[in-house]
Structure formats: C-alpha cells, structure tokens
Amino acid sequence: DKIGKIKTVFQDVSIAFLLCGADFFGLMQVGKVLNAVGLVSLAIAAVLTIWSGLSYILKNKAVLKEQK
C-alpha cells in the first residue's frame, strides 16, 4: 500500500538523520537539530506503521479469517 511506502521513507530518513546527528559531537547545535529531525521523522513513521497495519488488516479480513 502507498502508506507503507511512505512509512518506509520516513523510517529511512529518521535513521539517516539520527546517525548523522551522532557524528556532530563537536558541533552540538547541528547534532541537536539533526537528532530532532530524526526523532520527529521516527514518530511520524510510528504513526504511519499503525495506520498501514490497520489498513492492511481491514482490507484483508477475509484472508485473516480463512481456516484450513
């Protein structure tokens, strides 16, 4: 689903910003800004994860109820 793909983008962005923020210990302000952007992106990814998971479950009720 499209939501899952957008979620993956936010996850990738958050990881990149958090890793880059960890490298800027000498420039503390830059590191703080990068970490803040990374954490906000991670929070958005978490919300999108729940949204896409619920969407998947609702769209595939029949498959999930199927018994063998």
N, C-alpha and C positions, 0 to 999 in steps of 0.2 A: 504494500500500500504506500501511497505517497507520504503519509505521515511518518511511516517507518524510515523512509529515506531521508526526510528532513531531520528526524531524530538522530540518525547516524551522522549527518553533517554537524549537528550541534555537539555530539559526543567527540568527534574528531577535532573540532575547533577548541573545545574545552581542554582536551588533553594537550594539544599543541600550546595553548596559552599558559596552562599550568606548568608545563615543562620549561617553556621559555622564561616564565616568571621566576622559576627556581634558579636560573642561571645568572640573574641580575642582582646578586647579593651586594655588589659594590654600589650599584645604583638602586638604592632601596625604593625610591619613589616609582621607578619604572617597574620593578618587580611587583610592587603592590598593585599597580594598575593592571598589569598582565594577569596577576592572580585573581583580581576582582572580575575581570572579563571572563576568565576561565571558570570561576565559580558560578557566575550568572549563566553562562552557557551550559554548565553542568546541570544547574537547576532546571533550565528550560528543557534539556534532554530528558531529565527525570519525569517531568510533566508529560512530555510527548511519548515517553515509554509507556506510561499508564494509559494515555489516550489511545495509542496504537494497539496496545494489548486488549483493551476493552472493545475497540473496534473490530479486532480480529475475532474475539470470542462471539460478539453479536452477529457478525457476518457468517460465522461457521457453526452455528448452533447445531445444525443437523449432523454435521460431521462429528462433533464432540459427543453427541448423544448416541451415535451409532454403536450398536453392540454386535459382537461377533459370535 
